[in-house]
Amino acid sequence: MTFNALRPVASKILEPLARIIADAGISPNAISMLSLFFAALAGFLYYYSAFDPLLVLVAGLLVAVNSLLDAVDGLMARYLDIASARGDFLDHVIDRYSDVFIICGIFFGGYVDWQIGVAAIVGVLLTSYLGTQAQALHLGRYYGGIIGRADRLVLIMLSSVVYFVYQSTIYGFSSLGWMVIVIGAGSHITAFQRIAHIWKQLE
């Protein structure tokens, strides 16, 4: 939720880039698909990094590119005045696949036990589902809670940089391992926060 609050600031910074790309004749949907490609490539590198700090760093940079493109596609659609329900739907589908590629790439790569990884990805998907479920119930999209998608991506990028510098473990986990644990726990807490909020609004 902390970094999601910075969305308006980020949008203003990225608007010029979005206009340049849109004026070049590239569609927002093409940018969305490109963001998915970078997420899949990041997951692939995390999985095959075999505790290789350089590959982890490159994967973190690809996550940053995915985040950038994910922010730009919506700005492009609004600039071109072609924002639509179909585009919004595609964006959400791609975001979920991106989350799966990135986080599963990390825990399949051996940075945490698979049980922890599964718990984390379930929490991430539930959190995202509840955010859009509020919209489906005509309550408006809800981004509340202690950790949203923007926070997750920042944690992944930061932990990748930390791992590049310092690969040693603390209580059995590297920075990537602890990141998955934090995201997992935070996502489940966020899910319950969103459940409580939605339930209260439905009264």
Beta strands, then each sheet from edge to edge (+ up, - down):
end
